[in-house]
Amino acid sequence: MKRSSLATMSAVGAGAWCAARTGRPRRFFERMARDVRAVKERDPAATSTLEVVTSYSGLHALWLHRLAHPLYRCGMPIVPRWISQANRFLTGIEIHPGAQIGEGFFIDHGSGVVIGETTEIGDNVTIYQGVTLGGTGKESGKRHPTLGDDIVVGSGASVLGSIRIGDNAKIGSGSVVVHDVPANATVVGNPGHPVLLDGQRVGIPDIDYTHLPDPMAEAVKCLVERIIALEQELDEMNPERRSKRRSRIVRNQEMLEQILQFSEGEGI
């Protein structure tokens, strides 16, 4: 059995003290069952409950956080952070004990995930490896994002600052999101911007990806044209050598066109 599994199971009883102190009903095991169902519903590789419980580091990280969070809310010193750091060591996932996470949360291939202290996550949210839900500086107060329900955050994405991600939104892999995202939107890019909203394309029109310009070729072409213009100015300054220089310009231009084959922005 994995180290994260052993650590999780050995710590399961730690939440009882805080549950009694806060007066909240103890539904830890019910939430564990809901977490397992979320994995089986969203990961086609999950073949059995035993496999999910013993082999999914994202699930173990979530359970350890569910132990640390009530202790943090109760004001217990140091111990919640110890649990968080043990969680990071065992699973490769760092979740601050102050983060608020809803039901049905699923971390798929969770290595490298970081979730900050004031992050708020709704229900049925899925995030993939390398995701950062972080802040943008040393400001105090609410400095991490708020995610609504039924959100998917792709691998390597960063959602930064005290922003809100609307329900049913999708964040593309590798995106850097620093502004609010409306509900039912798909966001990509750095900085992230919506490309789909309620199933409709937004922003720039469709691009013909088979005829994209080559920026390097265009830059070299501009330089060549400028050199030709300068040589023509020299012709005017040296009339005696104009014919010789002009023949050289024509010869060089023909050679460049043959070698580089410029034509309406085509590449080298």
Buried (B, 14 or more C-beta within 10 A) or exposed (E): EBEBBEBBBEBBEBBEEBBEBEEEEEEBEEBBEBBBEBBBEBBEEBEEEEEBBBBBBBBBBBBBBBBBBBBBBBEBEEBBBEBBEBBBEBBBBBBBBBBBBBBBBBBBBBBBBBBBBBBBBBBBBBBBBBBBBBBEEEEEEBBBBBBBBBBBBBBBBBBBBBBBBBBBBBBBBBBBBBEBBBBBBBBBBEEBBBBBBEEEEEEEEEEEEEEEEBEEBBEBBEEBEEBBEEBEEEBEEEEEEBEEBEEEBEEBBEEBEEEBEBEEEBBE
